[in-house]
Amino acid sequence: MSATAMTFDLVSQSYKRNPFPTYRRMHAEAPVSRTKIPFIGEAWLVSSYDDVMTLLKDKERFVHDPKNAGRKQRAGISWWMPRLVRILTDHMLGSDEPDHRRLRGLVDKAFGRRGIEGMRPRIEAITDGLLDTVAQHGEVDLVEHFARPLPLTVICELLGLPQEDRPKFTRWVQAMTQAPTALGIMRTLPALFMMTRYLKAQFERRRHDPRDDLITALVEAEEAGDRLNEEELLSMVFLLLVAGHETTVHLLGSGSLALMQNPDQRARLAEDGSLIAPAAEELLRYTSPVEFATVRYPREDVVMHGQTLRRGDCILPALGAANCDPDQFDHPDKLDITRRPNNHVALGSGIHFCLGQQLARMEAQIAFERLFQRFPDMMPALPAEDIEWRGTLGLRGLAGLPVNLGATA
């Protein structure tokens, strides 16, 4: 890397609260820039929509497995990390063809058996139940009491985890979403070990007592005589829990805040319920809960915007910045729930597009529609500058969202 390094604020409260000035700087000054990323080290940050799409779709030149680009190990994985950490992070998002095709085929078959669309009535019931509880309070933390328990309850039911086990499972998942630092990983290890032991027991139970749940479907998924081994099962469930669940939590929290901070858009949604689907898409684009896609590695030297990216270099596709590229989106820093077309990349693209995108979209549409129908006058209980955002690199989400519910419809 011979280019002059650029520094971007990617974790402060001011950035998380309003990332748009940083995105504008990326687009204007450094659409491809060398920077230093905590826990990863030196990397190329790519921010333009077209370049990010190239990274997401060009599976021949840009790979996920570092070994396919002449690199010994994955960025962010150190020699001192326990083997369990490596197993849980070695999922299909980090694989290339043909390994990815094999894993995706098995998982798609499991998801197909479950029929995600058929879960709509149950998700509506879970949403209404949570809102019934929320309605008992005049002021409530919307993240703690709604945005977090909704997707976690849904994923636990989808997997088939017993009701009595969900409180401890919730604690484990929350422990595993700590900031990506060496100390954070060490603090996470007890939860990782307990969750792994628990899941292995669930896998074994399903082998002898199959049920109508996703764990059984994953255990039994077969393609041309091939099945997921136990390590692949663990990494897949871990991916579904942490990546899928956490993304939806942040979408529901920051999306609700965005609607409250844009009363004209909130009013349009209240007037026209048919806008709920485009509204969910726009909130995905506008809030960009996942700010970066997984690291890509050039299989060969590549020139982008005059910068030479060497074989094996780390490249971070900046999804949040791509979703605010003025060459792709008119007035990208404005929330517009009628925006069409809206070809955002909040859920990825190419062969590694989000596995749970159908479920995430369904949850978001149901949650936003029912939440604002139930509490049409809901407003933040704190000024914008006092609302705390999580300082996690790569994820944009609220630590909490105190709200005054107002009158109940």
C-alpha positions as CSV (number, residue, x, y, z in Angstrom):
1,M,0.0,0.0,0.0
2,S,1.8,3.1,-1.2
3,A,-1.1,5.6,-1.1
4,T,-1.3,8.4,1.4
5,A,-3.5,7.1,4.3
6,M,-6.8,8.8,5.1
7,T,-8.4,9.0,8.5
8,F,-12.1,8.7,9.1
9,D,-14.1,8.9,12.3
10,L,-16.1,5.6,12.3
11,V,-17.0,5.0,15.9
12,S,-17.6,8.3,17.7
13,Q,-21.1,9.4,18.9
14,S,-21.1,12.3,16.5
15,Y,-20.4,10.0,13.6
16,K,-22.9,7.4,14.6
17,R,-25.5,10.1,15.1
18,N,-24.9,11.7,11.7
19,P,-22.6,9.7,9.3
20,F,-23.6,11.7,6.3
21,P,-20.8,14.3,6.4
22,T,-18.2,11.5,6.6
23,Y,-19.8,9.8,3.6
24,R,-19.7,13.0,1.7
25,R,-16.0,13.4,2.5
26,M,-15.3,9.8,1.4
27,H,-17.1,10.4,-2.0
28,A,-15.4,13.7,-2.6
29,E,-11.9,13.1,-1.4
30,A,-11.2,9.4,-1.3
31,P,-13.6,6.9,-2.9
32,V,-10.8,4.4,-2.5
33,S,-8.5,5.1,0.4
34,R,-6.0,3.4,2.6
35,T,-6.9,3.5,6.2
36,K,-6.2,1.8,9.5
37,I,-9.2,-0.2,10.9
38,P,-9.2,-1.3,14.5
39,F,-8.6,-5.1,14.9
40,I,-8.1,-5.5,11.2
41,G,-5.1,-3.2,10.6
42,E,-4.3,-1.5,7.3
43,A,-7.1,-1.9,4.8
44,W,-8.6,-0.2,1.7
45,L,-11.9,1.5,2.3
46,V,-14.1,1.6,-0.9
47,S,-17.1,3.9,-0.7
48,S,-18.7,4.6,-4.1
49,Y,-21.8,2.6,-5.1
50,D,-20.4,1.3,-8.4
51,D,-17.1,0.1,-6.8
52,V,-18.9,-1.5,-3.9
53,M,-21.2,-3.3,-6.3
54,T,-18.1,-4.5,-8.2
55,L,-16.6,-5.9,-4.9
56,L,-19.9,-7.6,-4.0
57,K,-20.5,-9.2,-7.4
58,D,-17.1,-9.9,-9.0
59,K,-16.3,-13.2,-7.4
60,E,-13.4,-13.9,-9.8
61,R,-11.2,-10.9,-8.9
62,F,-12.3,-10.3,-5.3
63,V,-12.5,-13.3,-2.9
64,H,-13.6,-14.0,0.6
65,D,-11.1,-16.7,1.5
66,P,-7.7,-15.1,2.0
67,K,-5.9,-18.3,1.0
68,N,-7.3,-17.8,-2.5
69,A,-5.4,-14.5,-2.6
70,G,-2.1,-15.7,-1.3
71,R,-2.7,-14.7,2.3
72,K,-2.3,-17.0,5.2
73,Q,-5.2,-16.1,7.4
74,R,-8.3,-13.9,7.6
75,A,-8.0,-10.3,8.6
76,G,-8.8,-9.8,12.3
77,I,-8.1,-13.4,13.3
78,S,-4.9,-13.7,15.4
79,W,-2.8,-16.7,16.4
80,W,-3.8,-16.4,20.1
81,M,-7.6,-16.8,19.5
82,P,-9.1,-20.1,20.7
83,R,-10.0,-22.6,18.0
84,L,-13.7,-22.1,18.8
85,V,-13.5,-18.4,17.6
86,R,-12.1,-19.6,14.3
87,I,-14.8,-22.2,13.9
88,L,-17.6,-19.8,14.6
89,T,-16.2,-17.1,12.2
90,D,-15.5,-19.7,9.4
91,H,-19.0,-19.6,7.9
92,M,-20.2,-19.3,4.3
93,L,-19.8,-15.5,4.2
94,G,-16.1,-16.2,4.2
95,S,-16.1,-18.9,1.6
96,D,-15.7,-18.8,-2.2
97,E,-17.0,-21.1,-4.9
98,P,-17.4,-24.0,-5.0
99,D,-17.5,-24.2,-1.1
100,H,-20.0,-21.3,-0.9
101,R,-22.3,-22.9,-3.4
102,R,-22.3,-26.2,-1.4
103,L,-23.1,-24.4,1.9
104,R,-25.6,-22.1,0.4
105,G,-27.4,-24.9,-1.3
106,L,-27.8,-26.9,2.0
107,V,-28.9,-23.8,4.0
108,D,-31.3,-22.7,1.3
109,K,-32.9,-26.1,1.4
110,A,-33.3,-25.9,5.1
111,F,-34.9,-22.4,4.9
112,G,-37.1,-23.6,2.1
113,R,-38.5,-26.4,4.3
114,R,-39.4,-23.9,7.0
115,G,-41.4,-21.5,4.7
116,I,-40.4,-18.1,6.0
117,E,-43.6,-16.4,4.6
118,G,-45.7,-18.8,6.6
119,M,-44.2,-17.2,9.8
120,R,-46.0,-13.9,9.2
121,P,-49.0,-14.6,11.5
122,R,-46.7,-15.6,14.3
123,I,-44.4,-12.6,13.9
124,E,-47.5,-10.4,14.0
125,A,-48.6,-12.1,17.2
126,I,-45.2,-11.7,18.8
127,T,-45.1,-8.0,17.8
128,D,-48.6,-7.3,19.2
129,G,-47.7,-9.1,22.4
130,L,-44.6,-7.0,22.9
131,L,-46.5,-3.8,22.2
132,D,-49.1,-4.8,24.7
133,T,-46.4,-4.9,27.3
134,V,-44.8,-1.7,26.1
135,A,-48.2,0.1,26.3
136,Q,-48.3,-0.5,30.1
137,H,-45.6,2.3,30.5
138,G,-45.7,6.0,29.7
139,E,-42.0,6.0,28.9
140,V,-40.0,3.0,27.8
141,D,-36.7,2.0,26.2
142,L,-37.8,1.0,22.7
143,V,-34.6,-1.0,22.1
144,E,-34.7,-3.0,25.3
145,H,-38.4,-3.7,25.2
146,F,-39.2,-4.0,21.5
147,A,-36.4,-3.7,18.9
148,R,-34.2,-6.4,20.6
149,P,-36.7,-8.9,21.9
150,L,-38.7,-9.1,18.7
151,P,-36.1,-10.5,16.3
152,L,-34.5,-12.6,19.1
153,T,-37.9,-14.2,19.9
154,V,-38.5,-14.8,16.2
155,I,-35.1,-16.5,15.6
156,C,-35.4,-18.6,18.7
157,E,-38.8,-19.8,17.5
158,L,-37.5,-20.4,14.0
159,L,-34.6,-22.5,15.4
160,G,-36.9,-24.3,17.8
161,L,-35.3,-23.4,21.1
162,P,-37.4,-24.2,24.2
163,Q,-39.2,-21.2,25.8
164,E,-37.5,-21.9,29.2
165,D,-34.0,-21.7,27.6
166,R,-34.5,-18.3,25.9
167,P,-33.5,-16.0,28.8
168,K,-30.0,-17.6,29.1
169,F,-29.7,-17.7,25.3
170,T,-30.5,-14.0,25.2
171,R,-27.7,-13.3,27.7
172,W,-25.2,-15.3,25.5
173,V,-26.2,-13.5,22.3
174,Q,-25.9,-10.1,23.9
175,A,-22.5,-11.0,25.4
176,M,-21.3,-11.9,21.9
177,T,-22.1,-8.6,20.4
178,Q,-19.3,-6.7,22.2
179,A,-17.0,-4.3,20.4
180,P,-14.4,-6.2,18.3
181,T,-11.4,-5.8,20.5
182,A,-9.0,-8.3,22.0
183,L,-10.5,-7.6,25.5
184,G,-14.0,-7.9,24.1
185,I,-13.3,-11.3,22.6
186,M,-11.8,-12.6,25.9
187,R,-14.9,-11.4,27.8
188,T,-17.1,-13.1,25.2
189,L,-15.4,-16.6,25.6
190,P,-17.5,-17.9,28.5
191,A,-20.7,-17.1,26.6
192,L,-19.3,-18.7,23.4
193,F,-18.3,-21.9,25.2
194,M,-21.7,-22.2,27.0
195,M,-23.7,-21.5,23.8
196,T,-21.6,-23.9,21.8
197,R,-22.1,-26.7,24.3
198,Y,-25.9,-26.0,24.4
199,L,-26.2,-26.0,20.6
200,K,-24.3,-29.3,20.2
201,A,-26.8,-30.8,22.6
202,Q,-29.6,-29.4,20.5
203,F,-28.1,-30.9,17.3
204,E,-27.8,-34.3,19.0
205,R,-31.4,-34.1,20.2
206,R,-32.7,-33.3,16.8
207,R,-30.9,-36.3,15.3
208,H,-32.8,-38.6,17.5
209,D,-36.0,-36.6,17.9
210,P,-36.6,-34.5,14.7
211,R,-39.0,-31.5,15.0
212,D,-40.5,-28.9,12.7
213,D,-37.8,-26.3,13.3
214,L,-34.8,-24.9,11.5
215,I,-32.2,-26.8,13.6
216,T,-33.8,-30.0,12.5
217,A,-33.9,-28.8,8.9
218,L,-30.2,-27.8,9.0
219,V,-29.2,-31.2,10.6
220,E,-31.2,-33.1,7.9
221,A,-30.4,-30.9,4.9
222,E,-28.8,-33.0,2.2
223,E,-27.7,-32.2,-1.3
224,A,-26.2,-35.0,-3.5
225,G,-25.4,-37.1,-0.4
226,D,-23.7,-34.1,1.3
227,R,-24.6,-32.7,4.7
228,L,-23.4,-30.0,7.1
229,N,-20.8,-31.3,9.6
230,E,-21.0,-30.2,13.2
231,E,-18.6,-27.3,12.9
232,E,-20.5,-26.1,9.9
233,L,-23.8,-26.4,11.8
234,L,-22.3,-24.3,14.7
235,S,-20.9,-21.6,12.4
236,M,-24.2,-21.4,10.5
237,V,-26.4,-21.0,13.6
238,F,-23.9,-18.5,15.0
239,L,-24.2,-16.5,11.8
240,L,-28.0,-16.6,11.9
241,L,-28.1,-15.5,15.6
242,V,-25.4,-12.7,15.7
243,A,-25.4,-11.4,12.1
244,G,-29.1,-11.7,11.3
245,H,-30.6,-10.9,14.7
246,E,-28.3,-8.0,15.4
247,T,-28.9,-6.3,12.1
248,T,-32.6,-6.4,12.6
249,V,-32.3,-5.0,16.1
250,H,-30.4,-1.9,14.8
251,L,-32.8,-1.5,11.9
252,L,-35.8,-1.4,14.2
253,G,-34.2,0.9,16.7
254,S,-32.6,3.5,14.4
255,G,-35.4,3.2,11.8
256,S,-38.0,4.1,14.5
257,L,-35.8,7.1,15.5
258,A,-35.5,8.2,11.9
259,L,-39.3,8.2,11.5
260,M,-39.8,10.2,14.7
261,Q,-37.1,12.7,13.6
262,N,-38.8,13.1,10.1
263,P,-42.4,13.8,11.0
264,D,-43.4,14.5,7.4
265,Q,-42.3,10.9,6.4
266,R,-44.0,9.5,9.4
267,A,-47.2,11.3,8.5
268,R,-47.1,10.0,4.9
269,L,-46.8,6.4,6.2
270,A,-49.7,7.0,8.5
271,E,-51.8,8.3,5.6
272,D,-50.9,5.5,3.2
273,G,-50.3,2.0,4.6
274,S,-49.3,0.8,1.1
275,L,-46.0,2.6,1.6
276,I,-44.8,0.2,4.4
277,A,-42.7,-1.9,2.0
278,P,-40.9,1.0,0.3
279,A,-40.6,2.6,3.7
280,A,-38.8,-0.4,5.1
281,E,-36.4,-0.4,2.1
282,E,-35.7,3.3,2.6
283,L,-35.0,2.8,6.3
284,L,-32.6,0.0,5.4
285,R,-30.8,2.4,3.0
286,Y,-30.9,5.5,5.3
287,T,-29.8,3.8,8.5
288,S,-27.5,1.1,7.0
289,P,-27.3,-1.1,10.1
290,V,-24.3,-3.0,8.7
291,E,-21.8,-0.3,7.6
292,F,-19.3,-2.7,6.0
293,A,-19.5,-5.9,4.1
294,T,-17.1,-8.7,5.0
295,V,-13.5,-8.2,3.9
296,R,-12.6,-8.9,0.3
297,Y,-9.1,-9.8,-1.0
298,P,-7.9,-9.1,-4.6
299,R,-6.9,-12.3,-6.3
300,E,-4.6,-10.2,-8.4
301,D,-3.4,-6.6,-8.4
302,V,-6.3,-4.2,-9.3
303,V,-6.4,-0.5,-10.0
304,M,-9.4,1.5,-8.6
305,H,-9.6,5.3,-8.9
306,G,-5.8,5.4,-9.5
307,Q,-5.0,3.3,-6.5
308,T,-3.2,0.0,-6.9
309,L,-4.7,-2.7,-4.6
310,R,-2.2,-5.5,-4.3
311,R,-3.0,-9.2,-4.3
312,G,-4.0,-10.2,-0.7
313,D,-4.7,-6.6,0.5
314,C,-7.7,-6.2,2.8
315,I,-10.6,-4.3,1.2
316,L,-13.7,-3.1,3.1
317,P,-16.8,-2.4,1.0
318,A,-18.5,0.5,2.8
319,L,-22.2,-0.3,2.5
320,G,-23.3,2.7,4.4
321,A,-21.3,5.1,2.2
322,A,-22.5,3.3,-1.0
323,N,-26.1,3.8,0.1
324,C,-25.5,7.5,0.3
325,D,-23.6,7.9,-3.0
326,P,-25.1,11.0,-4.8
327,D,-24.3,9.5,-8.1
328,Q,-26.8,6.7,-7.3
329,F,-29.3,8.4,-5.0
330,D,-30.9,11.9,-5.2
331,H,-30.5,13.7,-1.9
332,P,-29.0,10.6,-0.2
333,D,-29.0,12.3,3.3
334,K,-32.8,12.7,3.2
335,L,-35.3,10.1,4.3
336,D,-37.8,9.5,1.5
337,I,-40.1,6.6,2.0
338,T,-41.4,6.9,-1.6
339,R,-38.0,6.6,-3.1
340,R,-38.0,4.6,-6.3
341,P,-35.9,3.0,-7.5
342,N,-34.1,2.1,-4.3
343,N,-31.3,-0.3,-5.2
344,H,-29.6,-0.1,-1.8
345,V,-26.9,-2.6,-0.7
346,A,-27.9,-2.7,3.0
347,L,-28.5,-6.4,2.7
348,G,-25.5,-7.1,0.4
349,S,-25.6,-8.3,-3.2
350,G,-24.1,-11.0,-5.4
351,I,-23.8,-14.6,-4.3
352,H,-23.3,-13.5,-0.6
353,F,-26.5,-11.5,-0.3
354,C,-28.1,-11.7,3.2
355,L,-29.4,-15.2,3.9
356,G,-32.2,-13.8,6.1
357,Q,-33.2,-10.9,4.0
358,Q,-36.8,-12.2,3.5
359,L,-37.2,-12.6,7.3
360,A,-35.6,-9.2,8.0
361,R,-37.9,-7.4,5.6
362,M,-41.0,-9.1,7.0
363,E,-40.1,-8.3,10.6
364,A,-39.3,-4.6,9.7
365,Q,-42.6,-4.1,7.8
366,I,-44.7,-5.7,10.5
367,A,-42.8,-3.9,13.3
368,F,-42.9,-0.3,11.9
369,E,-46.5,-0.6,10.7
370,R,-47.8,-1.9,14.1
371,L,-45.6,0.3,16.2
372,F,-46.6,3.6,14.7
373,Q,-50.3,2.6,14.3
374,R,-50.3,1.8,18.1
375,F,-48.4,4.8,19.2
376,P,-49.0,7.6,16.6
377,D,-47.7,10.3,19.0
378,M,-44.6,8.5,20.2
379,M,-41.5,10.8,20.5
380,P,-38.0,10.4,21.8
381,A,-37.7,11.2,25.5
382,L,-34.2,12.7,25.1
383,P,-32.7,15.4,22.8
384,A,-31.0,13.8,19.8
385,E,-27.5,14.7,21.2
386,D,-28.3,12.7,24.4
387,I,-29.4,9.5,22.7
388,E,-26.6,7.0,23.0
389,W,-25.3,5.0,20.0
390,R,-23.2,1.9,20.2
391,G,-19.6,2.5,19.4
392,T,-19.1,-0.8,17.5
393,L,-17.1,-0.6,14.4
394,G,-19.1,-1.6,11.3
395,L,-22.5,-1.7,13.0
396,R,-24.7,1.4,13.3
397,G,-27.3,1.0,16.1
398,L,-28.6,2.5,19.2
399,A,-27.5,1.5,22.7
400,G,-31.0,2.6,23.9
401,L,-34.0,4.7,22.8
402,P,-36.1,6.1,25.6
403,V,-39.4,7.2,24.2
404,N,-42.6,8.9,25.5
405,L,-45.4,6.8,24.0
406,G,-48.1,9.4,24.0
407,A,-51.7,8.4,23.4
408,T,-52.5,4.9,22.4
409,A,-54.5,4.3,19.2
